[in-house]
């Protein structure tokens, strides 16, 4: 997201100067993890986690056993690389419902693969966190805007592990339900949050320009005792743009 800076160290320095608390990386692949760790330590800017970089096209829910194995290998790599840089979580999209994969198949296949990754996650102290996205899992894409988080909560609970939780994206399901009520339903399952906005007319938009009821979101986060990381997942840019994003996050989450 940070477009200014020629090197990772320059980017880390810029973000630290602006007042950011930490960053996330991509894995597998993505930024060089040794360079990122050196930049993090040089500027006192923690790397709090990684985002799985292959979950959309190499799916834990794929009909192919071979592809599911590749997806699991990618998840295991992400867990190890997260630990390497001092992070605490791997964000994943667990599957996609499409013409080849029913909701139940996506549910069962992805949970089976995640169960195989949980021992390493527990050993290294890394949370595997499910992001709610438009993947047709845990909601009805043709349903209304009053859908609940019950399916997502049930999915997380079925794993029966403290190392599987929610990386709740505030804006992603504004179209299908009330983000504040999703937060209340998921409760302590939420370990981290992604911050974005969405509006019926604006679509995905600048923070504060959509339909998310931010005061109610703040109340819900307070009610569940949330104290985790909040990560901007919006279009990035230069130094000015990164400063604007941070200011918006502070206004919407801390006011």
N, C-alpha and C positions, 0 to 999 in steps of 0.2 A: 504493500500500500504506500510505502514511503518512497516517492520517486526521486527525491533529491539525495545527493551523496553518491560518490562513485564506488565506495566500498561499504561492506557491512559495518565496519567501525565508524565510518562517517555517518551512516544512517542511525546507528545506535546513539551516537553523540547528539545528533539532531533531535531525536525523540526524547532523550534525557533532558536536553535543554528546554524543550517545550513543556515538560512536566509529565510525560507519560510514566506509568508505573512499571510497565513491562511489555513484552512482545510475545507473539507466537511465530513458529516456523512451520514449514511444510515438511512432511516425511511420509513415505520414502522419497529420496531425492531432495530437490529444493536446495536451500542454502547449505553451504559447507558448514557442517556442525562444529568442527574445530574452530574455524574462523568466527562463527557466531558466538561460541562460548568465550573466546578470547575477547571479542568486542563487548559482550555482556559483562565480563569481569572488569574490563578496563573502564567502563563507564557506569558501573553499578546499576545496570538496567536488566532485571531478571528476564529469563526466557521461561514463561510459566507453562508452556505446553506446545504441542504440535497439532497440526491439522492433517489428517490422513489425505494424501494427495491422489490416491487411486480408487477411492471407494465408489465413485460414480461409474467408472467404466470397467473396473475389475471388482465385481460385486460379491459380497458375502452371501447374497441371495441368488446368485446366478444358477440356472439349471445345470450348467456344466460343473462336474466335480473338479475338473482341472482348474477352471477359473476360480472356483471357491477356494481351492488350495493356494492359488497365487494371491488371492485377496487376504487370506489368513497370514501368509508369509509377509505381506506388506504391513499388516497390522502389527505383527510381532516386531518387524523392523522399526516401525514408528514408536512402539513402546520402548525398545532399547535406545533409540536415538533421543527420545524424550528424556529418559534417565540420564543419558550422556551429557545433555546440556542443562540438567538441573530442573527440568520441568516436572509437572505433576499430572498431566492429562493428555490423552489422545482423543481428538474429536473425530467421530466417524458418522457417516450415514450408513445404517445397517443393511439397507437393501432398497430395491425399487420394485413396485408392482407394475407389471406391463402385460402384454399379450402372451408372454411366455411364462410368467410367474404370478400366481395368485397371491392374495394377501396372506393366507395361511402358509403357503410355501415360503414366501419371503420371511415370515415370522420364524418358522421352524428352522430353515436353513441358516439364517443369520445367527440365531441364538445358539445353534449347534457349534458354529465356528467361533463365536465369541467365548463360549464356554471353554474352548481349547486354548484361548489366549489369556483367560483370567488367571491361571496359576502364575504366569510370568508377570502379569500386571501386579498381582499381589506381592510377589517376591521383590519387585523393584519399587513398589509403592506408587504405581501409576494408575490413575482412574481411566477407564474406557468410558467415554461420554457420548451419548446419543444426541445428535442434533435433530430437531424437528424441522423438516424441509418439505418441499412439494414433491415427495417421492411416492405419494399415494399410500403410504403406510400410516396407520394410527388415526386416520381421518377419512372422510368420504369426499373426494375431489368434486363431486357433484352436489354435495350437501350444502346446507345453509351456513350462516355465520354464528350459530349457537352450539357448535360442536365442542365437546369436552376433551380433556386430556386423559380420560380413563383408560383408553387402550394403551397409550404410551406408558402410563403408570404400571399397568398390568404386565407389559412386556419387560420393563426393568425389574419388576418384582419376581418375575418367573426365573430370572437368572439366579436369584437368591445369593447375591454377592455384594458386599459393600464397595467393591471396585467397579461396578457398573452403575452409571448414573445418567443424569440429564445435563446436556449442554443446551440450556433453553434459549432459543432464539426468539426475542420479544416480538419482532415484526413479522416473522415468517407465517404465523397462523392468524394474524389479524383478520384475514379474509374469511377464515373458517370458524373462529371462536374468539373469546375474550382473553387476551394475554394475561390479564390479572387473575382470572379464574383458573387458567392453566397453571399459573405459578402456585396458586393456593392448592390445587389438586396434587401437583407434583411435590410440593413441599420440600422436605429434606433430600429428596432425590436429586434436586437441582444442585449441582456442584459449581457450575460456571454459567454465565449468560453471554449471549451474543446480542449486540445492540444494533437494531436497524428499525426503520419505520416503513409502513405501507398504508396506502389509502385507496378507497374504492375508486376515486377519480385520479389520484396521483400515481397509483401503483407503488413500486419500490422507489423511494424518494429520499430527499435530504432529511436528516433527523429533525423531528418536530413538524414536518410538513405533511405528515400522513394522518391517519385516524387513530393511532395508538393513544389511549388515555394514560398519559405518563404519570399524573398524580396518583391514579389508581394503581398503576404498576408499582410505584414507589411504596404505596401502602401495603400491597401484597408482598413485596420483597421484605419489608419490615416485619410483617406478620409471621413469615416463615423463618425469620432470623438469618436471612442471607448475608453472608460476609465474603463471598468468593470473588473471583475475577470477573470483570465486565469488559468484553472485547468488542471494539468497533468492527462491524462487518459491512462496510459501505465502500463506495468508490474512494480510493485514495488520491494522492497527488503530491504537490510540492510542499515546501515548508508551511506556506500560508494555509493550504488546504488541511494539512495535518493539525495545525493549530485550531482551525475552525471545528474540526471533528471533536477534538478534546474539549473545547469550550461547550459544544452542544451536549456532549455526554455528561459533563459536570452539571449543566443547567437542568437536563432532563432527569438525571438520576439522583442528584444531591440537593436540589432546590427544596 
